[in-house]
């Protein structure tokens, strides 16, 4: 039985939604976050709940991490450096914040007798696969981003701890997640640009990159469904929708919703940056077999994201 859950990165976009959902289900929740990208404002509702604890700490601080894990039953490991675009400019960042941080967490769990972990991985680990839609058991191609490589290393460490130390894991390979509290990615960047200059929008790449998006509440429900219904030693799930859009389609949804018709300029090429996969579309048959299905489509997810960004302009001031 799961009573006390620790969420690394719990003040972030997905983590704060997960904290709210777990508290609503009656769990005790501890959020462990260094606030490098998270916001205490996202925890406004959670902090009013009696079963909630907030610890400001870094995953590279081994002593603080070990102390935070005391008495926990399960860890949701969401903390990470998620900026694929600038990975080659700061290669150590992915190593430290994703791979080494995951190792530190696993060791702290082992020291505290905590043996269940749910890990936020990424569809980026598939690189530029030739298998579309991509299933969990697709052949692994050459890695194309340091972010994807660091996430794959994290998956490997977790699987090895399941084998070597009797851990149990749930590994989730996400597409791009959208929704309220969204602070990173295409929609965030496009809205910021349009708010600054509604007449022109610059697009990295040729605009024909294909992306799949999943609404954040659907993402959280998928993770909880997997924890309840999948009980193998290592449980791996793609999380996404059965649809995708081109970047141009995303722009059309955003601009139409805002009533704008900006001139578009392009950086050229099929990739906006090194590691920008031109086609991400995951096969979600495995998670759907557990009875889960997304309730919000891509178009509505983008619109809800734009509405939240429009209502919360402070997020751009804080992300400078």
C-alpha positions, -999 to +999 in steps of 0.1 A: +000+000+000+013+035-009+009+061+017+038+086+015+050+097-019+081+119-026+081+138-058+115+152-071+108+183-092+074+185-076+073+223-079+075+220-117+049+218-144+040+181-142+052+175-107+029+201-092-001+187-110+009+152-097+012+166-062-023+180-063-038+148-077-021+126-051-032+148-022-067+147-036-065+108-034-055+110+002-018+103+000+009+122+020+032+140-004+067+154+000+080+177-028+117+179-031+128+207-055+157+230-059+135+256-077+159+260-106+128+257-129+100+251-105+078+277-088+064+278-053+033+294-068+025+261-085+021+246-050-004+271-037-032+245-032-009+217-021+007+238+007-027+243+023-031+205+027-022+188+060-005+159+043+019+181+023+056+188+030+079+210+009+117+205+010+140+228-009+169+207-019+191+195-047+195+159-059+233+165-059+231+170-021+232+134-010+228+140+027+197+162+023+182+137-002+187+107+021+170+126+049+140+137+027+133+100+017+128+088+053+094+072+057+085+073+020+069+044+001+073+055-035+093+081-054+081+099-085+114+111-101+105+141-123+134+165-116+157+170-146+173+194-169+149+193-198+164+218-222+174+197-253+182+228-273+212+240-253+225+206-244+257+209-265+265+242-250+264+228-214+271+190-218+279+185-181+244+198-171+226+168-185+251+144-169+249+160-135+212+169-133+198+139-151+222+109-148+242+115-116+211+129-099+192+097-107+221+076-093+221+097-061+183+092-058+186+055-062+213+052-036+193+074-012+163+051-018+184+020-011+197+035+021+162+042+033+146+009+021+125+026-005+122+003-035+095+017-058+103+044-083+083+060-111+106+078-136+098+106-161+118+095-191+113+109-227+104+099-262+138+115-270+155+083-261+143+068-294+165+093-313+155+095-349+139+061-351+127+046-384+097+029-366+067+053-366+046+051-344+073+040-321+066+012-296+085+006-263+105-023-278+116-005-309+153-009-319+174+019-304+192+040-330+221+063-324+213+089-298+208+124-312+207+146-280+226+147-248+192+150-230+179+118-246+212+100-238+211+111-201+175+099-198+184+066-213+212+063-189+188+069-161+165+042-174+195+018-174+204+026-138+169+021-126+165-012-144+198-024-129+187-014-094+155-034-100+176-064-108+204-059-083+185-045-053+149-058-057+135-024-068+103-020-088+100+007-114+076+024-138+093+042-166+073+067-186+085+079-220+067+112-226+059+131-257+057+169-252+033+177-223+011+208-225-014+225-201-017+249-172+017+257-156+036+249-188+069+268-188+090+252-216+087+244-252+072+254-286+039+268-273+057+288-245+082+303-269+056+311-296+033+328-272+061+348-257+072+359-292+037+369-302+031+388-270+062+408-277+055+413-315+022+401-328+032+409-364+061+385-369+069+350-357+103+334-362+103+296-364+133+274-357+134+248-385+111+246-415+079+244-395+072+209-408+086+190-378+059+167-365+051+166-328+027+149-305+014+166-274-003+152-243-024+173-219-009+174-184-039+160-165-041+130-189-003+125-183-008+123-146-038+099-149-018+076-172+010+074-146-014+066-118-031+040-139+002+023-146+011+022-110-022+006-100-024-019-129+011-029-140+032-049-115+062-063-133+097-056-120+103-030-147+073-015-164+079+007-194+052+029-210+050+054-238+027+083-229+011+102-257-019+105-280-030+089-312-025+121-331+003+145-340+006+179-356+032+198-375+048+228-359+029+249-385-004+234-372+005+244-337+012+280-348-021+280-367-040+269-336-022+295-314-026+324-338-062+317-346-071+315-309-054+349-304-069+364-335-035+371-350-020+367-385+018+372-381+043+370-409+064+339-404+101+335-409+121+303-407+156+292-397+155+266-424+162+228-424+141+201-409+156+205-374+154+236-353+185+226-333+208+197-327+187+169-312+154+183-325+137+151-338+117+160-369+091+133-362+080+122-327+050+099-326+048+072-299+028+040-300+006+040-268-010+006-272+006-007-240-008+020-217-042+020-234-044-018-227-046-008-190-079+011-197-064+046-200-071+070-228-065+107-231-095+130-226-081+161-241-069+163-277-039+182-290-059+213-302-077+218-270-045+211-250-027+239-269-056+263-264-058+256-227-020+262-225-023+295-243-051+307-221-031+299-190+000+317-204-022+347-212-036+348-177-002+344-161+022+368-177+044+367-146+058+334-157+078+351-185+093+376-161+104+348-138+118+327-167+142+354-180 
